[in-house]
């Protein structure tokens, strides 16, 4: 008997996309519930942390993309493994995953808030279902909140040219890591590829200038399937 699997997500969250990619990789059928616009308030009731993604499997809710990925390997051992069996490769995969989640993510936020078109798309999603008068204040509020987060994280205190230069270096590292086998760790796709790709794919989707920078690297283009 198959389980009912539901992914509760924010449409523009790379962490939600990470979980979606993990589910597809393992061949697990699932449905999604989006919490855009007015629905966002309901996300607070899904977990103690009040954050998405949350994966609901037959009524059991799991929050946090990394916890969800680890659970999927434990609960579906007959499906392709997200984490390599070899210990050395697993350590490398987890390091890539943490790097994507904790560092690369902030570049995605930075380019979203500093790219007018990308910010407009985020605002359009965030105000779905809200009264018209709320839409006028949504953009400055969202922009201020993201810029505040970036300031305390550190990228927001750097010159734009320096942020872009660092991003180029990160892309060069990814490109180099992909060249031997086409994957970040070992000879097969794993959580490292999914976590990093989730962040880069969101940048490609929302930021035309930075998307062009990513598309200029052939190994990354092949790997992302662009």
One Martini backbone bead per residue (centre of mass of N, CA, C, O) as a GRO file, in nm:
protein
  226
    1UNK     BB    1   0.094   0.037   0.025
    2UNK     BB    2   0.076   0.359  -0.035
    3UNK     BB    3   0.178   0.670   0.042
    4UNK     BB    4   0.095   0.987   0.160
    5UNK     BB    5   0.252   1.261  -0.009
    6UNK     BB    6   0.327   1.595   0.124
    7UNK     BB    7   0.431   1.916   0.004
    8UNK     BB    8   0.513   2.190   0.192
    9UNK     BB    9   0.533   2.515   0.020
   10UNK     BB   10   0.744   2.744  -0.123
   11UNK     BB   11   0.788   2.821  -0.443
   12UNK     BB   12   1.078   3.003  -0.397
   13UNK     BB   13   1.216   2.775  -0.239
   14UNK     BB   14   1.510   2.593  -0.242
   15UNK     BB   15   1.434   2.387  -0.016
   16UNK     BB   16   1.179   2.283  -0.153
   17UNK     BB   17   1.323   2.199  -0.415
   18UNK     BB   18   1.507   1.993  -0.285
   19UNK     BB   19   1.280   1.799  -0.200
   20UNK     BB   20   1.157   1.756  -0.477
   21UNK     BB   21   1.416   1.635  -0.602
   22UNK     BB   22   1.439   1.397  -0.404
   23UNK     BB   23   1.170   1.261  -0.472
   24UNK     BB   24   1.228   1.220  -0.774
   25UNK     BB   25   1.487   1.053  -0.742
   26UNK     BB   26   1.320   0.823  -0.570
   27UNK     BB   27   1.027   0.788  -0.693
   28UNK     BB   28   0.816   0.975  -0.532
   29UNK     BB   29   0.501   1.030  -0.486
   30UNK     BB   30   0.347   1.366  -0.498
   31UNK     BB   31   0.218   1.649  -0.337
   32UNK     BB   32   0.118   1.999  -0.327
   33UNK     BB   33   0.143   2.290  -0.101
   34UNK     BB   34   0.089   2.625  -0.119
   35UNK     BB   35   0.217   2.941   0.066
   36UNK     BB   36   0.103   3.180  -0.073
   37UNK     BB   37   0.033   3.456   0.055
   38UNK     BB   38  -0.220   3.398   0.275
   39UNK     BB   39  -0.109   3.102   0.333
   40UNK     BB   40   0.149   3.158   0.510
   41UNK     BB   41   0.020   3.154   0.799
   42UNK     BB   42  -0.030   2.834   0.799
   43UNK     BB   43   0.270   2.734   0.834
   44UNK     BB   44   0.291   2.770   1.150
   45UNK     BB   45   0.118   2.488   1.205
   46UNK     BB   46   0.321   2.251   1.101
   47UNK     BB   47   0.550   2.358   1.305
   48UNK     BB   48   0.750   2.472   1.551
   49UNK     BB   49   0.922   2.655   1.350
   50UNK     BB   50   0.739   2.761   1.101
   51UNK     BB   51   0.865   2.607   0.850
   52UNK     BB   52   0.981   2.564   0.518
   53UNK     BB   53   0.969   2.253   0.470
   54UNK     BB   54   0.698   2.006   0.473
   55UNK     BB   55   0.656   1.657   0.531
   56UNK     BB   56   0.377   1.447   0.454
   57UNK     BB   57   0.337   1.111   0.597
   58UNK     BB   58   0.058   0.997   0.693
   59UNK     BB   59   0.068   1.255   0.918
   60UNK     BB   60   0.378   1.284   0.917
   61UNK     BB   61   0.590   1.549   1.016
   62UNK     BB   62   0.866   1.702   0.834
   63UNK     BB   63   1.134   1.924   0.906
   64UNK     BB   64   1.363   2.003   0.695
   65UNK     BB   65   1.555   1.918   0.431
   66UNK     BB   66   1.768   1.731   0.567
   67UNK     BB   67   1.579   1.555   0.737
   68UNK     BB   68   1.416   1.457   0.497
   69UNK     BB   69   1.641   1.318   0.336
   70UNK     BB   70   1.720   1.115   0.557
   71UNK     BB   71   1.443   0.985   0.583
   72UNK     BB   72   1.413   0.876   0.293
   73UNK     BB   73   1.643   0.670   0.315
   74UNK     BB   74   1.519   0.512   0.557
   75UNK     BB   75   1.217   0.464   0.432
   76UNK     BB   76   1.365   0.413   0.119
   77UNK     BB   77   1.597   0.171   0.062
   78UNK     BB   78   1.498   0.075  -0.243
   79UNK     BB   79   1.595   0.340  -0.330
   80UNK     BB   80   1.772   0.576  -0.428
   81UNK     BB   81   2.048   0.723  -0.287
   82UNK     BB   82   2.133   1.027  -0.147
   83UNK     BB   83   2.349   0.883   0.028
   84UNK     BB   84   2.636   0.758   0.040
   85UNK     BB   85   2.781   0.464   0.149
   86UNK     BB   86   3.040   0.581   0.146
   87UNK     BB   87   3.190   0.759   0.388
   88UNK     BB   88   3.365   0.965   0.234
   89UNK     BB   89   3.137   1.052   0.040
   90UNK     BB   90   2.933   1.138   0.252
   91UNK     BB   91   3.094   1.365   0.375
   92UNK     BB   92   3.112   1.533   0.114
   93UNK     BB   93   2.807   1.559   0.067
   94UNK     BB   94   2.745   1.705   0.337
   95UNK     BB   95   2.926   1.948   0.283
   96UNK     BB   96   2.778   2.047   0.033
   97UNK     BB   97   2.503   2.077   0.163
   98UNK     BB   98   2.582   2.284   0.381
   99UNK     BB   99   2.698   2.495   0.185
  100UNK     BB  100   2.436   2.547   0.032
  101UNK     BB  101   2.248   2.617   0.280
  102UNK     BB  102   2.457   2.834   0.437
  103UNK     BB  103   2.579   3.000   0.171
  104UNK     BB  104   2.452   2.994  -0.118
  105UNK     BB  105   2.174   3.104  -0.035
  106UNK     BB  106   2.266   3.409   0.007
  107UNK     BB  107   2.302   3.465  -0.293
  108UNK     BB  108   2.013   3.426  -0.374
  109UNK     BB  109   1.909   3.657  -0.199
  110UNK     BB  110   2.084   3.885  -0.308
  111UNK     BB  111   1.989   3.868  -0.610
  112UNK     BB  112   1.693   3.912  -0.554
  113UNK     BB  113   1.706   4.197  -0.402
  114UNK     BB  114   1.908   4.327  -0.648
  115UNK     BB  115   1.674   4.235  -0.850
  116UNK     BB  116   1.399   4.367  -0.973
  117UNK     BB  117   1.267   4.122  -1.116
  118UNK     BB  118   1.301   3.915  -0.885
  119UNK     BB  119   1.148   4.077  -0.671
  120UNK     BB  120   0.878   4.097  -0.819
  121UNK     BB  121   0.824   3.792  -0.817
  122UNK     BB  122   0.822   3.754  -0.511
  123UNK     BB  123   0.591   3.954  -0.457
  124UNK     BB  124   0.371   3.826  -0.634
  125UNK     BB  125   0.361   3.567  -0.459
  126UNK     BB  126   0.320   3.700  -0.166
  127UNK     BB  127   0.026   3.853  -0.268
  128UNK     BB  128  -0.155   3.631  -0.301
  129UNK     BB  129  -0.487   3.719  -0.206
  130UNK     BB  130  -0.445   4.009  -0.149
  131UNK     BB  131  -0.506   4.309  -0.105
  132UNK     BB  132  -0.428   4.580  -0.291
  133UNK     BB  133  -0.303   4.766  -0.061
  134UNK     BB  134  -0.076   4.552   0.020
  135UNK     BB  135   0.104   4.562  -0.241
  136UNK     BB  136   0.248   4.840  -0.189
  137UNK     BB  137   0.405   4.729   0.087
  138UNK     BB  138   0.548   4.457   0.022
  139UNK     BB  139   0.814   4.533  -0.115
  140UNK     BB  140   0.955   4.709   0.107
  141UNK     BB  141   0.933   4.490   0.328
  142UNK     BB  142   1.085   4.261   0.191
  143UNK     BB  143   1.343   4.415   0.129
  144UNK     BB  144   1.414   4.491   0.421
  145UNK     BB  145   1.427   4.203   0.537
  146UNK     BB  146   1.650   4.092   0.348
  147UNK     BB  147   1.866   4.310   0.403
  148UNK     BB  148   1.892   4.250   0.703
  149UNK     BB  149   1.988   3.959   0.676
  150UNK     BB  150   2.240   4.026   0.501
  151UNK     BB  151   2.384   4.205   0.702
  152UNK     BB  152   2.417   3.989   0.933
  153UNK     BB  153   2.557   3.776   0.749
  154UNK     BB  154   2.746   3.995   0.532
  155UNK     BB  155   2.682   4.058   0.230
  156UNK     BB  156   2.544   4.345   0.294
  157UNK     BB  157   2.857   4.468   0.357
  158UNK     BB  158   2.929   4.437   0.064
  159UNK     BB  159   3.038   4.485  -0.228
  160UNK     BB  160   2.907   4.400  -0.524
  161UNK     BB  161   3.173   4.314  -0.665
  162UNK     BB  162   3.257   4.113  -0.439
  163UNK     BB  163   3.016   3.924  -0.451
  164UNK     BB  164   3.048   3.844  -0.750
  165UNK     BB  165   3.337   3.734  -0.725
  166UNK     BB  166   3.267   3.508  -0.524
  167UNK     BB  167   3.061   3.365  -0.703
  168UNK     BB  168   3.256   3.291  -0.925
  169UNK     BB  169   3.432   3.109  -0.747
  170UNK     BB  170   3.214   2.906  -0.679
  171UNK     BB  171   3.160   2.821  -0.971
  172UNK     BB  172   3.446   2.718  -1.029
  173UNK     BB  173   3.437   2.490  -0.822
  174UNK     BB  174   3.200   2.339  -0.941
  175UNK     BB  175   3.313   2.296  -1.221
  176UNK     BB  176   3.562   2.133  -1.129
  177UNK     BB  177   3.406   1.905  -0.974
  178UNK     BB  178   3.245   1.803  -1.240
  179UNK     BB  179   3.456   1.709  -1.462
  180UNK     BB  180   3.520   1.405  -1.410
  181UNK     BB  181   3.182   1.290  -1.384
  182UNK     BB  182   2.931   1.515  -1.345
  183UNK     BB  183   2.975   1.510  -1.032
  184UNK     BB  184   3.051   1.601  -0.705
  185UNK     BB  185   3.024   1.286  -0.610
  186UNK     BB  186   3.155   1.071  -0.775
  187UNK     BB  187   2.941   0.873  -1.017
  188UNK     BB  188   2.680   0.999  -0.870
  189UNK     BB  189   2.396   1.105  -0.777
  190UNK     BB  190   2.326   1.337  -0.501
  191UNK     BB  191   2.275   1.555  -0.246
  192UNK     BB  192   2.483   1.754  -0.350
  193UNK     BB  193   2.347   1.814  -0.622
  194UNK     BB  194   2.068   1.898  -0.514
  195UNK     BB  195   2.146   2.133  -0.324
  196UNK     BB  196   2.300   2.309  -0.533
  197UNK     BB  197   2.087   2.312  -0.764
  198UNK     BB  198   1.859   2.455  -0.608
  199UNK     BB  199   2.005   2.727  -0.590
  200UNK     BB  200   2.085   2.778  -0.891
  201UNK     BB  201   1.802   2.748  -1.019
  202UNK     BB  202   1.681   2.998  -0.878
  203UNK     BB  203   1.871   3.201  -1.005
  204UNK     BB  204   1.800   3.141  -1.300
  205UNK     BB  205   1.488   3.202  -1.270
  206UNK     BB  206   1.525   3.517  -1.137
  207UNK     BB  207   1.825   3.591  -1.263
  208UNK     BB  208   1.951   3.702  -1.548
  209UNK     BB  209   2.247   3.781  -1.495
  210UNK     BB  210   2.327   3.523  -1.321
  211UNK     BB  211   2.228   3.315  -1.521
  212UNK     BB  212   2.446   3.384  -1.734
  213UNK     BB  213   2.687   3.305  -1.559
  214UNK     BB  214   2.608   3.007  -1.530
  215UNK     BB  215   2.578   2.946  -1.848
  216UNK     BB  216   2.904   2.983  -1.898
  217UNK     BB  217   2.918   2.684  -1.771
  218UNK     BB  218   2.924   2.375  -1.909
  219UNK     BB  219   2.908   2.174  -1.669
  220UNK     BB  220   2.664   2.308  -1.532
  221UNK     BB  221   2.468   2.293  -1.767
  222UNK     BB  222   2.460   1.984  -1.789
  223UNK     BB  223   2.383   1.926  -1.491
  224UNK     BB  224   2.110   2.111  -1.500
  225UNK     BB  225   1.976   2.099  -1.794
  226UNK     BB  226   1.996   2.378  -1.987
   0.00000   0.00000   0.00000
